[in-house]
């Protein structure tokens, strides 16, 4: 399971994935974005994706998924995920003990398992 909280002494050479999903109701528009930082807190890259209409929960999930895909493509397998949504983190953690109905969460789990092999 992704490390969602790590201290500076355990970060080592981990990449920190900061996620934020936002929904603008009057425009019916959602955006998922994130920033990758090294273990010193230095910016590596940022990303965002327009999602159309969805809930904030799903925007956060999309952000984590896209961040993990970027990390996987770059062959970085040590990640600390930072998000303001404990509901999202809890939903991802639960997939390691029982199946999820969310295809997005199942894909996150699949990528995570591939990264740690």
The 8 nearest C-alpha neighbors of each residue, nearest first, counted from 0:
[[1, 2, 92, 111, 95, 108, 91, 112],
 [2, 0, 3, 79, 80, 78, 111, 92],
 [1, 3, 79, 4, 0, 80, 5, 78],
 [2, 4, 80, 79, 1, 81, 5, 88],
 [5, 3, 2, 79, 6, 81, 80, 1],
 [4, 6, 10, 9, 7, 2, 3, 79],
 [5, 7, 8, 9, 10, 4, 11, 79],
 [6, 8, 10, 9, 5, 11, 38, 39],
 [7, 9, 6, 10, 11, 5, 38, 12],
 [10, 8, 6, 7, 11, 5, 13, 12],
 [9, 11, 7, 13, 8, 5, 38, 12],
 [12, 10, 9, 13, 38, 8, 7, 14],
 [13, 11, 38, 10, 14, 37, 77, 39],
 [14, 12, 77, 10, 78, 38, 11, 15],
 [13, 15, 78, 37, 36, 38, 77, 79],
 [14, 16, 79, 36, 35, 78, 80, 37],
 [15, 17, 80, 35, 81, 34, 79, 18],
 [16, 18, 81, 34, 33, 82, 80, 15],
 [19, 17, 33, 82, 62, 32, 81, 16],
 [18, 20, 32, 59, 33, 31, 82, 21],
 [21, 19, 31, 59, 58, 30, 55, 32],
 [20, 22, 30, 29, 55, 31, 19, 58],
 [21, 23, 29, 28, 55, 24, 30, 54],
 [24, 22, 28, 26, 25, 27, 29, 21],
 [23, 25, 27, 26, 22, 28, 29, 52],
 [24, 26, 27, 23, 28, 22, 52, 29],
 [27, 25, 28, 24, 23, 22, 29, 52],
 [28, 26, 24, 52, 25, 23, 51, 29],
 [27, 29, 51, 52, 26, 23, 22, 24],
 [30, 28, 22, 50, 51, 52, 21, 53],
 [29, 31, 49, 21, 50, 48, 20, 58],
 [32, 30, 20, 62, 58, 48, 47, 19],
 [33, 31, 47, 46, 62, 19, 18, 20],
 [32, 34, 18, 17, 46, 45, 19, 62],
 [33, 35, 45, 17, 44, 16, 36, 46],
 [34, 36, 16, 44, 43, 15, 45, 42],
 [37, 35, 42, 15, 43, 41, 40, 14],
 [36, 38, 14, 40, 39, 41, 15, 13],
 [37, 39, 12, 40, 13, 14, 10, 11],
 [40, 38, 37, 41, 36, 12, 7, 42],
 [41, 39, 36, 37, 38, 42, 15, 14],
 [42, 40, 36, 37, 39, 43, 38, 35],
 [41, 43, 36, 44, 35, 40, 37, 34],
 [44, 42, 36, 35, 41, 37, 45, 34],
 [45, 43, 35, 34, 42, 46, 36, 33],
 [44, 46, 34, 33, 35, 47, 43, 32],
 [45, 47, 33, 32, 34, 44, 48, 66],
 [48, 46, 32, 31, 33, 30, 49, 45],
 [47, 49, 31, 30, 50, 32, 46, 62],
 [48, 50, 30, 51, 29, 31, 47, 28],
 [49, 51, 29, 30, 48, 52, 28, 31],
 [52, 50, 28, 29, 49, 53, 27, 30],
 [51, 53, 28, 27, 29, 50, 54, 22],
 [54, 52, 29, 57, 51, 55, 58, 50],
 [53, 55, 56, 57, 58, 22, 52, 29],
 [54, 56, 58, 57, 21, 22, 20, 59],
 [57, 55, 59, 54, 58, 60, 87, 20],
 [58, 56, 60, 59, 54, 55, 61, 53],
 [57, 59, 20, 55, 61, 31, 60, 56],
 [58, 60, 20, 62, 56, 57, 61, 19],
 [59, 61, 57, 63, 62, 58, 64, 56],
 [62, 60, 64, 58, 59, 63, 57, 65],
 [63, 61, 31, 59, 65, 60, 64, 32],
 [62, 64, 66, 60, 61, 65, 67, 59],
 [63, 65, 61, 67, 62, 66, 107, 60],
 [66, 64, 68, 62, 67, 63, 61, 69],
 [65, 67, 63, 69, 68, 64, 62, 70],
 [66, 68, 70, 64, 69, 65, 71, 63],
 [69, 67, 71, 65, 66, 70, 72, 64],
 [70, 68, 72, 66, 67, 71, 65, 73],
 [71, 69, 67, 75, 73, 68, 72, 74],
 [70, 72, 74, 68, 73, 69, 75, 67],
 [73, 71, 69, 74, 70, 68, 75, 67],
 [72, 74, 70, 71, 75, 69, 68, 76],
 [75, 73, 71, 72, 76, 70, 114, 69],
 [76, 74, 70, 73, 71, 77, 14, 78],
 [75, 77, 114, 74, 78, 115, 71, 70],
 [78, 76, 13, 75, 14, 79, 12, 115],
 [79, 77, 14, 13, 15, 76, 80, 16],
 [78, 80, 15, 2, 3, 16, 14, 1],
 [81, 79, 16, 3, 15, 17, 78, 2],
 [82, 80, 17, 16, 3, 18, 79, 83],
 [83, 81, 18, 84, 17, 19, 80, 85],
 [82, 84, 85, 81, 19, 18, 87, 86],
 [85, 83, 86, 87, 82, 88, 59, 56],
 [84, 86, 88, 87, 89, 83, 82, 90],
 [87, 85, 89, 84, 88, 90, 56, 91],
 [88, 86, 90, 85, 84, 89, 91, 56],
 [89, 87, 85, 91, 90, 86, 92, 84],
 [88, 90, 92, 86, 91, 87, 85, 93],
 [91, 89, 87, 93, 88, 92, 86, 94],
 [90, 92, 88, 93, 89, 94, 104, 87],
 [91, 93, 89, 94, 90, 95, 88, 0],
 [92, 94, 90, 95, 96, 91, 97, 89],
 [95, 93, 97, 98, 96, 92, 99, 91],
 [94, 96, 93, 92, 97, 0, 98, 91],
 [97, 95, 94, 93, 98, 92, 99, 91],
 [96, 98, 94, 95, 93, 99, 92, 100],
 [99, 97, 94, 100, 96, 95, 93, 105],
 [100, 98, 101, 94, 105, 97, 104, 102],
 [99, 101, 102, 98, 105, 104, 103, 94],
 [102, 100, 104, 99, 103, 105, 106, 98],
 [101, 103, 105, 104, 106, 100, 99, 107],
 [104, 102, 106, 101, 105, 107, 60, 61],
 [103, 105, 107, 101, 106, 102, 91, 108],
 [104, 106, 102, 108, 107, 103, 109, 101],
 [107, 105, 109, 103, 104, 108, 102, 110],
 [108, 106, 104, 110, 105, 109, 64, 111],
 [107, 109, 111, 105, 106, 110, 112, 104],
 [108, 110, 106, 112, 107, 111, 105, 113],
 [111, 109, 113, 107, 112, 108, 114, 106],
 [110, 112, 108, 114, 113, 109, 107, 115],
 [111, 113, 109, 115, 114, 110, 108, 116],
 [114, 112, 110, 111, 116, 115, 109, 71],
 [113, 115, 111, 76, 112, 116, 110, 71],
 [116, 114, 112, 113, 76, 111, 77, 110],
 [115, 113, 114, 112, 111, 76, 110, 109]]
